[in-house]
């Protein structure tokens, strides 16, 4: 299982709407609108890195109102 945080920048005024829509995507375990340099932080999981990439590119980035994403895979050192 691969888990990651996805940091999202949105169009002005779209953070809550984007977080709400993303929270219904399979593989997303948490989606919160926040303040700071990013507008939404998502925690997601997939079976492997390829599936995580597909989740981010095909489903999360397809949500209207997103301008940029940064995916941060979780590592256990």
VENFEN-V316427 format. One line per field, one symbol per residue. psi: psi as a letter, one per 30 degrees, with the letter a starting at -180 (. if undefined). burial: b if it has 9 or more other ideal C-beta (glycine too) atoms within 8 Angstrom, else e. Layout:
psi=???
burial=???
This chain:
psi=kkllkjkkkllkgfeeeeeeeeffkkfkfkjkkllaflfkkkkllleleeeeeeeeefeeffkkfkfkljkjkkkj.
burial=ebebbbbbbbeeebbeebbbbbbebebbeebeebeeebbbbbbbbbeeeebbebbbeebbbebebbeebebebeeee
